[in-house]
Amino acid sequence: MVEELLSAKLELAQRLSDLKARLGNLKRDASQEHSSDSAEQAQERENDEVVDAIGIETRGAIAAVKAALLRIDEGSYGRCVQCGADIAPDRLKVRPEATHCIDCAS
């Protein structure tokens, strides 16, 4: 079990690093100036909306990964937050930030 926790913690730490890098790239893209051409500006504004949506999703993923790392530190990682049952190891391998067992997630 200790080995699985260490593996999960390493994977989550790498995922957190990747997500933070993605968020940094999104912020940099969002801060670029728009073209002076009105047609291009319309397209750029649509792109800004997509970048904003991806940024919101990325911030949510960062929060989920940080929460999973905290659960590891607190000793509650791998237990469903709703029913308290163990989350299947295969589920945690696919989604290490999972908070619910498959029954409660359904």
DOBAPA-126557 format. One record per atom (N, C-alpha, C): residue in three letters; atom name; x, y, z. Coordinates in pm, 1 decimal, always signed. Example, Ala and Ser with C-alpha at 12.3 -4.5 7.8 and 13.67 -1.06 7.14 Angstrom:
<sites>
<site ala, N, <+1319.0, -569.0, +780.0>>
<site ala, CA, <+1230.0, -450.0, +780.0>>
<site ala, C, <+1320.0, -330.0, +780.0>>
<site ser, N, <+1285.0, -225.0, +708.0>>
<site ser, CA, <+1367.0, -106.0, +714.0>>
<site ser, C, <+1290.0, +3.0, +787.0>>
</sites>
This chain:
<sites>
<site met, N, <+82.6, -120.4, +0.0>>
<site met, CA, <+0.0, +0.0, +0.0>>
<site met, C, <+86.4, +125.9, +0.0>>
<site val, N, <+196.9, +122.2, +74.0>>
<site val, CA, <+285.6, +238.1, +80.6>>
<site val, C, <+342.2, +268.2, -57.2>>
<site glu, N, <+374.7, +162.8, -130.0>>
<site glu, CA, <+430.5, +181.8, -264.2>>
<site glu, C, <+328.2, +246.9, -357.5>>
<site glu, N, <+201.2, +205.9, -346.5>>
<site glu, CA, <+95.7, +264.7, -428.9>>
<site glu, C, <+76.2, +412.2, -394.6>>
<site leu, N, <+82.5, +444.9, -265.4>>
<site leu, CA, <+68.2, +585.1, -224.3>>
<site leu, C, <+182.6, +670.2, -277.0>>
<site leu, N, <+303.4, +616.5, -269.7>>
<site leu, CA, <+419.4, +690.4, -320.1>>
<site leu, C, <+406.9, +711.6, -470.6>>
<site ser, N, <+366.1, +607.2, -541.2>>
<site ser, CA, <+347.3, +618.3, -685.7>>
<site ser, C, <+239.8, +721.1, -719.2>>
<site ala, N, <+128.4, +717.5, -646.0>>
<site ala, CA, <+20.4, +814.1, -668.8>>
<site ala, C, <+68.4, +955.0, -640.3>>
<site lys, N, <+144.5, +971.2, -532.0>>
<site lys, CA, <+192.5, +1104.5, -495.4>>
<site lys, C, <+286.8, +1159.7, -603.1>>
<site leu, N, <+374.4, +1075.2, -655.1>>
<site leu, CA, <+465.5, +1118.8, -761.5>>
<site leu, C, <+388.8, +1155.8, -888.4>>
<site glu, N, <+290.9, +1072.4, -922.9>>
<site glu, CA, <+211.8, +1101.5, -1042.5>>
<site glu, C, <+132.2, +1230.5, -1025.5>>
<site leu, N, <+72.3, +1248.7, -908.6>>
<site leu, CA, <-4.7, +1370.7, -883.3>>
<site leu, C, <+85.4, +1494.0, -884.0>>
<site ala, N, <+204.8, +1482.3, -827.8>>
<site ala, CA, <+298.0, +1595.3, -827.8>>
<site ala, C, <+337.0, +1632.5, -970.6>>
<site gln, N, <+359.3, +1531.9, -1056.0>>
<site gln, CA, <+392.9, +1559.3, -1195.9>>
<site gln, C, <+274.9, +1622.7, -1267.6>>
<site arg, N, <+155.2, +1571.4, -1240.6>>
<site arg, CA, <+34.5, +1627.5, -1301.6>>
<site arg, C, <+15.3, +1772.2, -1258.8>>
<site leu, N, <+40.5, +1800.8, -1131.2>>
<site leu, CA, <+27.8, +1937.6, -1080.3>>
<site leu, C, <+125.6, +2030.1, -1152.1>>
<site ser, N, <+247.5, +1984.2, -1169.3>>
<site ser, CA, <+347.8, +2063.3, -1239.6>>
<site ser, C, <+304.2, +2090.4, -1384.5>>
<site asp, N, <+254.0, +1987.2, -1451.3>>
<site asp, CA, <+208.3, +2002.6, -1589.4>>
<site asp, C, <+91.0, +2100.2, -1599.0>>
<site leu, N, <-3.1, +2088.7, -1505.7>>
<site leu, CA, <-119.5, +2177.4, -1506.6>>
<site leu, C, <-79.9, +2322.1, -1480.5>>
<site lys, N, <+13.8, +2343.2, -1389.1>>
<site lys, CA, <+60.2, +2479.3, -1362.2>>
<site lys, C, <+129.3, +2537.9, -1484.8>>
<site ala, N, <+205.5, +2456.0, -1555.9>>
<site ala, CA, <+270.8, +2503.0, -1678.3>>
<site ala, C, <+166.2, +2538.5, -1783.2>>
<site arg, N, <+63.2, +2454.0, -1796.1>>
<site arg, CA, <-44.3, +2482.6, -1891.3>>
<site arg, C, <-113.2, +2613.8, -1856.2>>
<site leu, N, <-141.6, +2633.7, -1728.1>>
<site leu, CA, <-208.0, +2756.5, -1685.3>>
<site leu, C, <-121.3, +2878.2, -1715.6>>
<site gly, N, <+8.6, +2866.1, -1694.8>>
<site gly, CA, <+100.1, +2975.4, -1728.1>>
<site gly, C, <+96.6, +3008.6, -1876.3>>
<site asn, N, <+93.5, +2905.9, -1960.0>>
<site asn, CA, <+85.5, +2927.1, -2104.5>>
<site asn, C, <-46.6, +2994.0, -2142.5>>
<site leu, N, <-153.8, +2951.3, -2078.8>>
<site leu, CA, <-284.6, +3011.7, -2107.7>>
<site leu, C, <-286.7, +3158.7, -2068.4>>
<site lys, N, <-229.5, +3189.8, -1953.7>>
<site lys, CA, <-224.8, +3329.8, -1909.9>>
<site lys, C, <-143.5, +3413.6, -2007.1>>
<site arg, N, <-34.1, +3357.3, -2054.8>>
<site arg, CA, <+49.8, +3429.9, -2150.5>>
<site arg, C, <-26.6, +3451.9, -2280.9>>
<site asp, N, <-98.5, +3348.4, -2327.8>>
<site asp, CA, <-177.2, +3362.5, -2450.9>>
<site asp, C, <-287.9, +3467.1, -2434.0>>
<site ala, N, <-350.2, +3469.4, -2317.8>>
<site ala, CA, <-460.8, +3561.8, -2293.8>>
<site ala, C, <-414.3, +3706.2, -2284.4>>
<site ser, N, <-288.6, +3726.9, -2251.5>>
<site ser, CA, <-239.8, +3863.4, -2233.0>>
<site ser, C, <-187.1, +3926.5, -2362.3>>
<site gln, N, <-188.4, +3853.0, -2472.3>>
<site gln, CA, <-140.3, +3908.6, -2598.3>>
<site gln, C, <-238.7, +4011.3, -2651.7>>
<site glu, N, <-183.9, +4113.2, -2715.0>>
<site glu, CA, <-267.4, +4219.6, -2770.3>>
<site glu, C, <-343.2, +4170.5, -2893.2>>
<site his, N, <-459.8, +4231.8, -2915.4>>
<site his, CA, <-540.4, +4196.6, -3030.8>>
<site his, C, <-499.2, +4276.7, -3152.6>>
<site ser, N, <-531.9, +4223.0, -3267.4>>
<site ser, CA, <-504.9, +4287.1, -3395.5>>
<site ser, C, <-587.8, +4415.0, -3408.6>>
<site ser, N, <-544.3, +4504.6, -3494.0>>
<site ser, CA, <-621.3, +4626.4, -3519.3>>
<site ser, C, <-732.0, +4601.4, -3621.6>>
<site asp, N, <-726.8, +4488.6, -3692.0>>
<site asp, CA, <-829.1, +4452.9, -3790.6>>
<site asp, C, <-952.3, +4398.8, -3718.3>>
<site ser, N, <-1069.2, +4457.0, -3746.5>>
<site ser, CA, <-1190.9, +4420.1, -3671.9>>
<site ser, C, <-1232.4, +4275.3, -3695.3>>
<site ala, N, <-1214.0, +4223.9, -3815.9>>
<site ala, CA, <-1249.7, +4083.9, -3843.8>>
<site ala, C, <-1159.7, +3989.8, -3763.6>>
<site glu, N, <-1032.5, +4022.1, -3759.8>>
<site glu, CA, <-938.5, +3941.2, -3683.0>>
<site glu, C, <-966.8, +3953.0, -3532.9>>
<site gln, N, <-1006.7, +4072.5, -3489.5>>
<site gln, CA, <-1039.7, +4093.2, -3348.2>>
<site gln, C, <-1155.5, +4004.1, -3305.3>>
<site ala, N, <-1254.8, +3989.1, -3391.5>>
<site ala, CA, <-1370.0, +3904.3, -3358.4>>
<site ala, C, <-1323.7, +3760.1, -3336.4>>
<site gln, N, <-1238.8, +3711.4, -3425.2>>
<site gln, CA, <-1185.9, +3575.5, -3411.3>>
<site gln, C, <-1099.9, +3563.2, -3285.8>>
<site glu, N, <-1019.7, +3664.0, -3260.4>>
<site glu, CA, <-932.9, +3661.4, -3142.1>>
<site glu, C, <-1015.5, +3660.9, -3013.6>>
<site arg, N, <-1125.6, +3735.1, -3012.9>>
<site arg, CA, <-1212.5, +3737.7, -2894.1>>
<site arg, C, <-1279.3, +3602.0, -2871.4>>
<site glu, N, <-1317.5, +3535.2, -2980.0>>
<site glu, CA, <-1371.0, +3399.8, -2966.4>>
<site glu, C, <-1264.4, +3307.0, -2909.7>>
<site asn, N, <-1142.0, +3322.8, -2958.4>>
<site asn, CA, <-1031.2, +3241.8, -2906.9>>
<site asn, C, <-1008.4, +3270.8, -2758.5>>
<site asp, N, <-1023.6, +3396.9, -2718.8>>
<site asp, CA, <-1008.2, +3433.9, -2577.6>>
<site asp, C, <-1108.7, +3359.3, -2490.3>>
<site glu, N, <-1231.5, +3345.1, -2540.7>>
<site glu, CA, <-1334.0, +3273.7, -2464.6>>
<site glu, C, <-1295.6, +3127.3, -2445.6>>
<site val, N, <-1240.1, +3067.2, -2548.6>>
<site val, CA, <-1195.5, +2928.4, -2539.2>>
<site val, C, <-1080.2, +2917.5, -2439.9>>
<site val, N, <-985.9, +3008.8, -2448.6>>
<site val, CA, <-872.2, +3008.9, -2356.3>>
<site val, C, <-920.8, +3027.1, -2212.7>>
<site asp, N, <-1018.3, +3115.9, -2192.4>>
<site asp, CA, <-1074.9, +3135.8, -2058.1>>
<site asp, C, <-1139.4, +3007.8, -2005.9>>
<site ala, N, <-1214.4, +2939.4, -2090.9>>
<site ala, CA, <-1280.8, +2815.1, -2049.6>>
<site ala, C, <-1177.7, +2707.7, -2014.3>>
<site ile, N, <-1073.1, +2697.3, -2093.3>>
<site ile, CA, <-967.6, +2600.4, -2064.3>>
<site ile, C, <-896.5, +2638.2, -1934.6>>
<site gly, N, <-879.4, +2767.2, -1911.4>>
<site gly, CA, <-817.0, +2813.4, -1787.6>>
<site gly, C, <-899.7, +2775.9, -1665.5>>
<site ile, N, <-1030.4, +2791.0, -1674.7>>
<site ile, CA, <-1119.4, +2753.9, -1564.5>>
<site ile, C, <-1109.7, +2603.7, -1538.4>>
<site glu, N, <-1111.6, +2525.5, -1644.5>>
<site glu, CA, <-1099.8, +2379.7, -1632.0>>
<site glu, C, <-965.1, +2341.3, -1570.2>>
<site thr, N, <-860.3, +2408.1, -1612.0>>
<site thr, CA, <-726.6, +2378.9, -1560.2>>
<site thr, C, <-716.1, +2414.6, -1412.8>>
<site arg, N, <-772.4, +2527.2, -1372.2>>
<site arg, CA, <-771.6, +2564.3, -1230.1>>
<site arg, C, <-848.7, +2462.0, -1146.4>>
<site gly, N, <-958.2, +2410.9, -1199.8>>
<site gly, CA, <-1033.3, +2306.5, -1130.8>>
<site gly, C, <-952.5, +2179.1, -1115.7>>
<site ala, N, <-880.1, +2142.9, -1220.9>>
<site ala, CA, <-795.7, +2023.7, -1215.5>>
<site ala, C, <-682.2, +2041.8, -1114.2>>
<site ile, N, <-625.9, +2161.7, -1108.7>>
<site ile, CA, <-520.6, +2191.2, -1010.6>>
<site ile, C, <-575.4, +2174.6, -869.6>>
<site ala, N, <-693.8, +2225.8, -845.1>>
<site ala, CA, <-754.7, +2213.4, -712.3>>
<site ala, C, <-778.3, +2066.4, -677.0>>
<site ala, N, <-823.6, +1986.6, -773.0>>
<site ala, CA, <-849.0, +1844.5, -748.4>>
<site ala, C, <-720.0, +1770.0, -716.4>>
<site val, N, <-613.4, +1801.3, -787.8>>
<site val, CA, <-484.6, +1735.8, -763.5>>
<site val, C, <-429.0, +1776.9, -627.4>>
<site lys, N, <-438.2, +1904.8, -594.4>>
<site lys, CA, <-391.2, +1950.4, -462.7>>
<site lys, C, <-470.5, +1882.6, -350.6>>
<site ala, N, <-601.2, +1866.9, -369.6>>
<site ala, CA, <-684.5, +1800.6, -269.3>>
<site ala, C, <-644.0, +1654.0, -253.9>>
<site ala, N, <-612.6, +1588.3, -365.0>>
<site ala, CA, <-568.6, +1448.0, -358.6>>
<site ala, C, <-435.8, +1437.1, -283.6>>
<site leu, N, <-344.1, +1528.9, -309.5>>
<site leu, CA, <-216.3, +1528.0, -237.2>>
<site leu, C, <-238.2, +1550.6, -87.9>>
<site leu, N, <-330.8, +1636.8, -54.0>>
<site leu, CA, <-363.5, +1660.4, +86.3>>
<site leu, C, <-423.4, +1534.9, +150.7>>
<site arg, N, <-511.3, +1464.0, +76.2>>
<site arg, CA, <-569.0, +1339.9, +129.4>>
<site arg, C, <-460.9, +1235.4, +153.8>>
<site ile, N, <-360.3, +1231.5, +67.1>>
<site ile, CA, <-248.3, +1138.5, +89.7>>
<site ile, C, <-179.4, +1174.0, +220.6>>
<site asp, N, <-149.6, +1302.6, +238.9>>
<site asp, CA, <-81.0, +1346.8, +360.4>>
<site asp, C, <-164.0, +1321.7, +486.1>>
<site glu, N, <-295.9, +1333.4, +473.6>>
<site glu, CA, <-384.7, +1315.4, +588.4>>
<site glu, C, <-420.2, +1169.1, +615.3>>
<site gly, N, <-389.1, +1081.2, +518.5>>
<site gly, CA, <-419.1, +939.5, +535.9>>
<site gly, C, <-557.7, +897.6, +491.2>>
<site ser, N, <-629.0, +984.0, +420.9>>
<site ser, CA, <-763.9, +949.2, +375.7>>
<site ser, C, <-770.8, +921.1, +225.3>>
<site tyr, N, <-656.9, +920.5, +159.3>>
<site tyr, CA, <-653.0, +896.5, +14.6>>
<site tyr, C, <-700.4, +754.2, -15.0>>
<site gly, N, <-780.6, +742.3, -118.9>>
<site gly, CA, <-827.0, +611.0, -161.0>>
<site gly, C, <-958.7, +569.5, -97.9>>
<site arg, N, <-1015.2, +657.2, -16.2>>
<site arg, CA, <-1146.2, +629.5, +43.0>>
<site arg, C, <-1248.7, +726.7, -14.6>>
<site cys, N, <-1364.9, +673.7, -43.8>>
<site cys, CA, <-1473.6, +752.9, -100.8>>
<site cys, C, <-1518.2, +858.5, -0.3>>
<site val, N, <-1528.6, +981.5, -45.4>>
<site val, CA, <-1570.3, +1090.3, +43.9>>
<site val, C, <-1719.6, +1084.5, +74.8>>
<site gln, N, <-1793.7, +1008.0, -3.9>>
<site gln, CA, <-1937.9, +999.5, +18.2>>
<site gln, C, <-1974.7, +882.9, +110.6>>
<site cys, N, <-1924.9, +762.2, +80.1>>
<site cys, CA, <-1966.7, +645.2, +157.6>>
<site cys, C, <-1856.2, +587.8, +245.9>>
<site gly, N, <-1731.8, +630.4, +224.1>>
<site gly, CA, <-1619.7, +582.7, +304.6>>
<site gly, C, <-1558.2, +452.5, +257.5>>
<site ala, N, <-1614.1, +392.1, +152.7>>
<site ala, CA, <-1558.3, +267.1, +99.2>>
<site ala, C, <-1427.1, +294.7, +27.5>>
<site asp, N, <-1348.5, +189.1, +13.6>>
<site asp, CA, <-1223.6, +203.3, -62.1>>
<site asp, C, <-1255.0, +227.3, -209.1>>
<site ile, N, <-1176.8, +315.4, -269.6>>
<site ile, CA, <-1184.8, +338.1, -414.3>>
<site ile, C, <-1096.9, +232.2, -478.4>>
<site ala, N, <-1148.4, +166.2, -580.9>>
<site ala, CA, <-1075.4, +57.8, -647.0>>
<site ala, C, <-939.0, +106.5, -695.1>>
<site pro, N, <-833.8, +27.1, -669.6>>
<site pro, CA, <-698.7, +65.7, -714.3>>
<site pro, C, <-691.3, +94.5, -864.0>>
<site asp, N, <-764.9, +17.8, -945.4>>
<site asp, CA, <-763.5, +42.9, -1090.0>>
<site asp, C, <-822.3, +179.8, -1122.4>>
<site arg, N, <-924.2, +222.0, -1046.7>>
<site arg, CA, <-982.2, +355.5, -1067.0>>
<site arg, C, <-880.2, +462.6, -1031.2>>
<site leu, N, <-808.2, +442.5, -921.5>>
<site leu, CA, <-708.1, +540.5, -880.0>>
<site leu, C, <-590.0, +545.9, -976.7>>
<site lys, N, <-559.8, +434.3, -1040.7>>
<site lys, CA, <-451.9, +435.1, -1140.4>>
<site lys, C, <-489.7, +521.9, -1259.7>>
<site val, N, <-616.2, +513.7, -1299.1>>
<site val, CA, <-664.3, +591.4, -1414.0>>
<site val, C, <-688.2, +736.0, -1375.8>>
<site arg, N, <-742.8, +754.4, -1256.2>>
<site arg, CA, <-777.7, +889.2, -1210.4>>
<site arg, C, <-733.6, +905.1, -1065.0>>
<site pro, N, <-606.5, +934.3, -1043.4>>
<site pro, CA, <-554.2, +938.2, -906.4>>
<site pro, C, <-615.4, +1045.8, -817.8>>
<site glu, N, <-684.1, +1142.5, -875.1>>
<site glu, CA, <-748.1, +1246.3, -794.5>>
<site glu, C, <-893.5, +1211.2, -761.1>>
<site ala, N, <-936.9, +1089.5, -795.8>>
<site ala, CA, <-1075.8, +1047.5, -772.2>>
<site ala, C, <-1111.9, +1060.2, -624.1>>
<site thr, N, <-1233.8, +1108.8, -601.2>>
<site thr, CA, <-1282.0, +1126.4, -463.2>>
<site thr, C, <-1395.6, +1030.3, -430.2>>
<site his, N, <-1449.7, +962.3, -530.3>>
<site his, CA, <-1564.4, +875.1, -509.2>>
<site his, C, <-1536.8, +735.2, -563.2>>
<site cys, N, <-1592.5, +635.1, -494.3>>
<site cys, CA, <-1588.6, +499.5, -546.8>>
<site cys, C, <-1676.8, +496.3, -671.2>>
<site ile, N, <-1666.2, +388.8, -748.0>>
<site ile, CA, <-1740.8, +381.1, -873.6>>
<site ile, C, <-1891.0, +383.3, -849.6>>
<site asp, N, <-1937.6, +323.3, -738.9>>
<site asp, CA, <-2081.8, +323.3, -710.0>>
<site asp, C, <-2132.8, +464.4, -684.2>>
<site cys, N, <-2061.6, +540.3, -602.5>>
<site cys, CA, <-2105.0, +677.4, -570.2>>
<site cys, C, <-2084.0, +772.9, -687.6>>
<site ala, N, <-1987.5, +743.8, -773.1>>
<site ala, CA, <-1961.7, +829.9, -889.4>>
<site ala, C, <-2066.2, +811.9, -998.2>>
<site ser, N, <-2134.9, +699.0, -995.8>>
<site ser, CA, <-2235.1, +669.2, -1100.2>>
<site ser, C, <-2362.5, +747.2, -1081.5>>
</sites>
